[in-house]
């Protein structure tokens, strides 16, 4: 379900960028390329944060792991693929957004660390 949500949100970003910035002079693939280079890391970072928030709220470890993997994929894509092609403003926006999200997620984990340790101990105590 998480993968489906990420793919659908990415496609909606593509659709919105085509709809908002389409002109007859510019090829549509140039608009999509710009949206994918700057927009995807920001969108996936926000999606990762929302998955993390939902996983912490419902105490679902799988969703929290998916959120961390998505955040890792986002950082890898940003560093390995997108750094060359993003404008200076796009780089600043992407790094600031992802940095803030990373700080918030680490703060959430540190604040709620006791809750996760207690959850693991309770699950081990129930097993025979």
C-alpha positions in Angstrom: 0.0 0.0 0.0 2.9 2.4 0.8 4.5 1.8 -2.5 1.2 2.4 -4.3 0.8 5.7 -2.4 4.3 6.9 -3.3 3.9 6.0 -7.0 0.5 7.7 -7.2 1.7 10.8 -5.5 4.7 11.0 -7.9 2.4 10.6 -10.9 0.1 13.3 -9.6 3.1 15.6 -9.2 4.0 14.9 -12.8 0.4 15.6 -13.9 0.3 18.8 -11.9 3.6 20.1 -13.3 2.5 19.4 -16.9 -0.9 21.1 -16.3 0.5 24.1 -14.6 3.6 24.8 -16.7 2.7 23.6 -20.2 3.4 25.9 -23.1 3.5 25.2 -26.8 7.1 26.4 -27.1 8.6 24.2 -24.4 8.7 20.4 -24.8 6.7 18.7 -22.0 9.6 16.3 -21.1 11.7 19.3 -20.0 9.0 20.4 -17.5 8.7 16.8 -16.2 12.5 16.5 -15.9 12.6 19.6 -13.7 9.7 18.4 -11.6 11.3 15.0 -11.1 14.7 16.4 -10.1 13.5 18.9 -7.5 10.0 17.7 -6.7 10.4 14.0 -6.1 13.0 14.3 -3.3 10.7 16.8 -1.5 7.6 14.8 -2.1 9.2 11.5 -1.1 10.7 13.1 2.0 7.3 14.4 3.1 5.8 11.0 2.3 8.5 9.3 4.4 7.7 11.7 7.3 4.0 10.9 7.0 4.7 7.1 7.0 6.9 7.5 10.0 4.3 9.5 11.8 1.6 7.0 11.0 3.9 4.1 12.0 4.6 5.7 15.4 1.0 6.6 16.0 -0.2 3.1 15.3 2.9 1.3 16.6 3.4 -0.5 13.3 7.1 -1.4 13.0 6.8 -2.3 9.3 5.5 1.1 8.3 8.4 2.8 10.2 10.9 0.6 8.4 9.3 1.5 5.1 9.5 5.1 6.0 13.2 4.8 6.7 13.9 2.9 3.5 12.0 5.5 1.5 14.0 8.3 3.1 17.2 6.5 2.3 16.1 6.0 -1.3 15.3 9.7 -1.5 18.7 10.7 -0.2 20.5 8.3 -2.6 18.5 9.6 -5.5 19.2 13.2 -4.5 23.0 12.7 -4.1 23.6 10.3 -7.0 21.2 11.5 -9.7 19.8 14.9 -9.1 22.7 17.0 -7.8 24.1 17.8 -11.2 20.8 18.9 -12.8 19.1 20.9 -10.1 19.4 24.7 -10.1 20.9 26.3 -7.0 17.4 27.2 -5.7 16.2 23.7 -6.2 19.2 22.3 -4.3 18.7 24.7 -1.4 15.0 23.8 -1.2 15.5 20.1 -1.4 18.3 20.0 1.2 16.5 22.3 3.6 13.3 20.3 3.4 15.0 16.9 3.7 17.2 18.2 6.6 14.3 19.5 8.5 12.4 16.2 8.0 15.4 14.2 9.1 15.8 16.3 12.3 12.1 15.9 13.1 12.1 12.2 12.6 15.2 11.8 14.7 13.6 13.9 17.4 10.4 11.8 17.3 12.5 8.6 17.6 14.4 9.9 20.6 11.4 11.2 22.3 9.4 8.0 21.9 12.4 5.6 22.3 11.1 4.3 25.6 7.7 3.4 24.0 9.4 1.2 21.4 11.6 -0.5 23.9 8.6 -1.3 26.1 6.7 -2.6 23.0 9.5 -5.0 22.1 9.8 -6.3 25.7 6.1 -6.9 25.9 6.0 -8.8 22.7 8.9 -11.0 23.9 7.2 -11.7 27.2 4.1 -13.0 25.5 6.0 -15.5 23.3 6.2 -19.0 24.8 
